[in-house]
Amino acid sequence: MSVLADSAVGYDELAVLKLLALEGGLEGDVKISCSDLADRLEASNQTASRRLQRLESATLLERDTVSDGQWVEVTDAGERALHAEYEDYRRIFEADAEVDLEGTVTSGMGEGRHYISLSGYKRQFEDRLGYEPFPGTLNVDLREDSVRRRGALTSLEPIPIDGWEDDERTYGPAVCHRATVETVDGDSYEESHIIAPERTHHDDDQLEIIAPVKLRDELGLEDDDHVIVSVGDRR
């Protein structure tokens, strides 16, 4: 099930969001009246208006009311919600559904090397991923369209990495997803995973990837090189 921006938003509201996207709401403002929307939903004007209000409150769309209707536009958050629904259906109807994310290699802040080397994480990596990761991550700055598409990862089954603690502090949980890293030259490495710690300094436009090898050396990567990261369900 998709992770939506607000608990008041459900499948009825998603149906409205899909309708607006089909009308062109992803490309810019589209004009619609509550009566027209109500007719298409086979619902009352009050119900149509309420669903638009819920979508707006959840920041999934923006709207501007005028005398003869309203102009509405699906937001980036709304597009991510639709992407997540799309990926759910891909998992139903397509085998081995994947989410492709594109970006450029960048130098990280070094925190990945430290955390991956901690014993409480290393044991879980070996048990759940099947390997001991190279002590460091490949960091990727995602393109704008891939930042939006990243929300579709919520539809994929994650590999959980549990939080743990030692005598000094508590370490937070994380989730991993199986991934293949491919270069513009067509070279690829399949035995890797993206990792998303619960506590991190990285934003949604930053992707961290772990593997049993140093991916920079394995694929001949340098800063600013373009890569495609294909993320799929666990095997």
HUKANOR-V430792 format. One record per pair of residues at least 12 apart in sequence whose C-alpha atoms are under 10 Angstrom apart, sorted by the first residue. I is the first residue (numbers start at 0). J is the second residue. D is the distance in whole Angstrom. If there is no record, write none. Layout:
I:J:D
I:J:D
//
This chain:
0:83:8
0:84:8
0:87:7
0:153:8
0:154:7
0:155:10
1:79:10
1:80:7
1:81:9
1:82:9
1:83:6
1:84:6
1:85:10
1:86:9
1:87:8
1:150:9
1:151:8
1:152:10
1:153:7
1:154:6
1:155:10
2:79:9
2:80:7
2:83:8
2:84:9
2:150:9
2:151:9
2:153:7
2:154:8
3:57:8
3:59:9
3:76:9
3:77:9
3:79:9
3:80:6
3:81:10
3:83:9
3:84:10
3:150:10
4:54:9
4:56:9
4:57:5
4:58:7
4:59:7
4:76:8
4:77:8
4:79:10
4:80:8
5:53:8
5:54:8
5:56:8
5:57:5
5:58:9
5:59:9
6:53:10
6:57:9
7:50:9
7:53:7
7:54:9
7:56:9
7:57:8
8:50:8
8:52:10
8:53:6
8:54:7
8:55:10
8:56:9
8:57:7
8:59:9
9:50:9
9:53:9
9:54:10
11:40:9
11:47:10
11:50:8
12:47:9
12:49:9
12:50:5
12:51:7
12:52:10
12:53:7
12:54:7
12:59:10
13:50:9
13:54:8
13:59:10
13:77:9
13:80:8
13:81:8
13:84:9
14:40:9
14:50:10
14:81:10
15:36:8
15:39:10
15:40:8
15:47:8
15:50:7
15:51:8
15:54:9
16:50:9
16:51:9
16:54:8
16:59:8
16:60:8
16:72:9
16:73:7
16:77:7
16:78:9
16:80:9
16:81:8
17:73:9
17:77:9
17:78:9
17:80:10
17:81:7
17:84:10
18:36:9
18:39:9
18:40:9
19:31:9
19:36:10
19:60:9
19:71:8
19:72:8
19:73:7
20:72:8
20:73:7
20:77:9
20:78:8
20:81:9
23:71:10
23:72:8
23:73:9
24:60:9
24:61:10
24:70:9
24:71:7
24:72:5
24:73:5
24:74:9
24:78:10
25:60:10
25:71:10
25:72:7
25:73:5
25:74:7
25:75:8
25:77:9
25:78:7
26:72:8
26:73:8
26:74:10
27:70:9
27:71:8
27:72:6
27:73:8
27:74:9
28:61:9
28:62:8
28:63:9
28:69:9
28:70:6
28:71:5
28:72:5
28:73:8
29:62:9
29:69:8
29:70:5
29:71:5
29:72:6
29:73:9
30:62:9
30:63:9
30:64:9
30:65:10
30:67:9
30:68:7
30:69:6
30:70:4
30:71:6
30:72:9
31:64:10
31:67:9
31:68:6
31:69:6
31:70:6
31:71:7
32:44:9
32:47:9
32:48:9
32:64:9
32:65:10
32:66:10
32:67:7
32:68:4
32:69:6
32:70:9
33:45:8
33:46:9
33:47:6
33:48:6
33:49:10
33:51:9
33:67:10
33:68:7
33:69:8
34:47:8
34:48:9
34:68:9
35:47:9
35:68:9
36:48:9
36:51:10
51:71:9
54:73:9
54:74:10
54:77:8
55:71:9
55:72:10
55:73:9
55:74:9
55:77:10
57:76:9
57:77:9
58:73:9
58:74:7
58:75:9
58:76:7
58:77:7
59:72:9
59:73:6
59:74:5
59:75:7
59:76:5
59:77:4
59:78:8
59:79:9
59:80:8
59:81:10
60:72:6
60:73:4
60:74:5
60:75:8
60:76:8
60:77:6
60:78:9
61:73:6
61:74:7
61:77:10
75:144:10
75:146:10
75:147:7
75:148:10
76:147:8
76:150:9
77:147:9
78:147:7
78:148:8
78:150:9
78:151:10
79:146:9
79:147:6
79:148:6
79:149:8
79:150:5
79:151:7
79:152:10
80:147:9
80:148:9
80:150:7
80:151:8
80:153:10
81:148:10
81:150:9
81:151:8
82:98:10
82:147:8
82:148:6
82:149:9
82:150:7
82:151:5
82:152:9
82:153:10
82:154:9
83:148:8
83:149:9
83:150:6
83:151:4
83:152:7
83:153:7
83:154:6
83:155:9
84:150:10
84:151:8
84:153:10
84:154:8
85:151:8
85:154:9
86:98:8
86:148:10
86:150:10
86:151:6
86:152:8
86:153:9
86:154:6
86:155:8
87:151:8
87:152:10
87:153:9
87:154:6
87:155:8
88:154:9
89:154:10
90:154:8
90:155:8
90:231:10
90:232:9
95:230:10
95:231:7
95:232:7
95:233:10
95:234:9
96:155:9
96:229:10
96:230:9
96:231:6
96:232:7
97:151:10
97:152:9
97:155:8
97:177:10
97:178:9
97:228:10
97:229:6
97:230:5
97:231:4
97:232:7
98:145:9
98:148:8
98:149:8
98:150:10
98:151:7
98:152:7
98:154:10
98:155:9
98:178:9
98:228:8
98:229:6
98:230:5
98:231:6
98:232:10
99:145:8
99:148:8
99:149:9
99:151:10
99:152:10
99:178:9
99:179:9
99:180:10
99:227:7
99:228:6
99:229:4
99:230:6
99:231:9
100:139:10
100:141:7
100:142:8
100:143:10
100:144:8
100:145:5
100:146:8
100:147:10
100:148:7
100:149:7
100:180:10
100:206:9
100:226:8
100:227:6
100:228:5
100:229:6
100:230:8
101:139:8
101:140:8
101:141:6
101:142:6
101:143:9
101:144:8
101:145:6
101:146:9
101:148:10
101:180:10
101:181:10
101:206:10
101:225:7
101:226:6
101:227:5
101:228:6
101:229:9
102:138:10
102:139:6
102:140:5
102:141:4
102:142:5
102:143:9
102:144:10
102:145:8
102:146:9
102:204:9
102:205:9
102:206:9
102:223:9
102:224:8
102:225:6
102:226:6
102:227:7
102:228:8
103:138:8
103:139:5
103:140:5
103:141:7
103:142:8
103:205:10
103:206:10
103:220:10
103:221:9
103:222:7
103:223:5
103:224:5
103:225:4
103:226:6
103:227:9
104:137:7
104:138:6
104:139:5
104:140:6
104:141:9
104:205:10
104:206:10
104:215:9
104:220:7
104:221:7
104:222:5
104:223:5
104:224:5
104:225:7
104:226:7
105:137:8
105:138:6
105:139:6
105:140:6
105:205:9
105:206:10
105:220:10
105:221:8
105:222:5
105:223:6
105:224:8
105:225:10
106:136:9
106:137:8
106:138:6
106:139:8
106:140:10
106:221:9
106:222:7
106:223:9
107:135:9
107:136:8
107:137:8
107:138:6
107:139:9
107:201:9
107:205:9
107:207:9
108:136:10
108:138:9
108:200:9
108:201:9
109:134:10
109:135:7
109:136:8
110:135:8
110:136:9
110:199:9
110:200:9
111:134:8
111:135:5
111:136:6
111:137:9
111:138:9
111:194:10
111:196:10
111:199:10
111:207:8
111:208:9
111:209:9
112:132:10
112:133:8
112:134:5
112:135:4
112:136:7
112:209:10
113:134:7
113:135:8
114:134:8
114:135:9
114:170:9
114:196:10
115:131:9
115:132:7
115:133:8
115:134:6
115:135:7
115:136:8
115:209:9
116:131:9
116:132:8
116:133:9
116:134:6
116:135:8
117:134:10
117:170:10
118:165:10
119:160:10
119:161:9
119:162:8
119:163:7
119:164:8
119:165:9
119:170:9
120:160:7
120:161:8
120:162:8
120:163:8
120:170:9
120:171:10
120:172:9
120:173:10
121:134:10
121:160:10
122:160:10
123:159:9
123:160:7
123:161:8
124:158:10
124:159:10
124:160:8
124:175:10
124:209:10
125:211:10
127:158:7
127:159:8
127:160:8
127:175:10
128:158:8
128:160:10
128:175:9
128:176:9
128:177:9
128:190:9
128:191:9
128:192:8
128:210:9
128:211:10
128:233:9
128:234:10
129:190:9
129:211:9
130:190:9
130:191:10
130:210:8
130:211:6
130:212:10
131:209:10
131:210:8
131:211:6
131:212:9
132:191:9
132:192:10
132:208:10
132:209:6
132:210:5
132:211:4
132:212:7
132:213:9
133:209:7
133:210:6
133:211:5
133:212:5
133:213:6
133:214:9
134:209:8
134:210:9
134:211:9
134:212:9
134:213:8
135:207:9
135:208:9
135:209:7
135:210:9
135:211:10
135:212:9
135:213:8
135:214:9
136:192:10
136:193:9
136:194:9
136:206:9
136:207:6
136:208:5
136:209:5
136:210:8
136:212:10
136:213:8
136:214:8
136:215:9
137:180:10
137:193:9
137:206:8
137:207:6
137:208:5
137:209:7
137:210:9
137:213:8
137:214:7
137:215:7
137:220:10
138:193:10
138:201:10
138:205:7
138:206:6
138:207:5
138:208:6
138:209:9
138:215:10
138:222:9
139:204:8
139:205:6
139:206:5
139:207:7
139:208:8
139:222:9
139:223:9
139:224:9
139:225:9
139:226:8
139:227:10
139:228:9
140:202:10
140:203:9
140:204:6
140:205:5
140:206:7
140:207:9
140:223:9
140:225:9
140:226:10
141:203:8
141:204:5
141:205:6
141:206:7
141:225:10
141:226:9
141:227:10
141:228:10
142:204:7
142:205:10
143:204:8
144:204:10
145:203:10
145:204:8
146:202:10
146:203:6
146:204:5
146:205:8
146:206:10
147:203:9
147:204:9
149:203:8
149:204:9
149:206:10
149:230:10
150:203:9
152:176:9
152:230:8
152:231:9
152:232:9
154:232:9
155:176:8
155:177:10
155:230:9
155:231:7
155:232:6
155:233:8
156:174:10
156:175:9
156:176:8
156:177:10
156:231:8
156:232:6
156:233:7
156:234:10
157:173:10
157:174:6
157:175:6
157:176:5
157:177:8
157:194:10
157:231:9
157:232:7
157:233:7
158:173:9
158:174:6
158:175:5
158:176:6
158:177:8
158:192:10
158:194:9
158:232:9
158:233:7
158:234:10
159:172:8
159:173:6
159:174:5
159:175:6
159:176:9
159:194:10
159:195:10
160:172:6
160:173:5
160:174:6
160:175:7
160:194:9
160:195:10
160:196:9
161:173:7
161:174:8
162:196:10
162:197:9
170:196:10
170:197:10
170:198:9
171:196:7
171:197:6
171:198:7
171:199:10
172:195:9
172:196:6
172:197:6
172:198:8
173:194:7
173:195:5
173:196:4
173:197:5
173:198:8
173:199:10
174:192:10
174:193:8
174:194:6
174:195:5
174:196:7
174:197:8
175:191:10
175:192:6
175:193:5
175:194:4
175:195:6
175:196:9
175:207:10
175:208:9
175:209:9
175:230:10
175:232:10
175:233:9
176:191:9
176:192:5
176:193:5
176:194:7
176:195:9
176:208:9
176:229:10
176:230:6
176:231:7
176:232:7
176:233:7
176:234:10
177:189:8
177:190:8
177:191:6
177:192:4
177:193:7
177:194:9
177:208:10
177:209:10
177:228:10
177:229:8
177:230:6
177:231:6
177:232:6
177:233:6
177:234:8
178:190:7
178:191:5
178:192:5
178:193:6
178:194:10
178:208:8
178:209:9
178:210:10
178:227:10
178:228:6
178:229:5
178:230:4
178:231:6
178:232:9
178:233:9
179:191:6
179:192:8
179:193:9
179:208:10
179:227:8
179:228:6
179:229:5
179:230:7
179:231:9
180:192:9
180:193:10
180:208:9
180:214:9
180:218:9
180:226:7
180:227:6
180:228:5
180:229:7
180:230:9
181:218:8
181:225:9
181:226:6
181:227:5
181:228:6
181:229:8
182:218:7
182:219:9
182:220:8
182:224:8
182:225:7
182:226:5
182:227:7
182:228:9
183:224:8
183:225:6
183:226:6
183:227:8
184:218:10
184:225:10
184:226:10
185:218:10
185:226:10
185:227:10
186:217:9
186:218:7
186:219:9
186:226:10
187:214:10
187:217:9
187:218:7
187:226:9
187:227:9
187:228:9
188:210:9
188:212:10
188:214:8
188:217:8
188:218:8
188:228:10
189:210:9
189:228:10
189:229:9
190:209:9
190:210:6
190:211:8
190:212:9
191:208:7
191:209:6
191:210:4
191:211:7
191:212:9
191:214:9
191:228:10
191:230:10
192:207:9
192:208:6
192:209:5
192:210:6
192:211:10
192:228:10
192:229:10
192:230:8
192:231:10
192:233:10
193:206:7
193:207:6
193:208:4
193:209:6
193:210:9
193:228:9
193:229:10
193:230:8
194:206:8
194:207:6
194:208:6
194:209:7
195:207:7
195:208:9
206:228:9
208:228:9
//
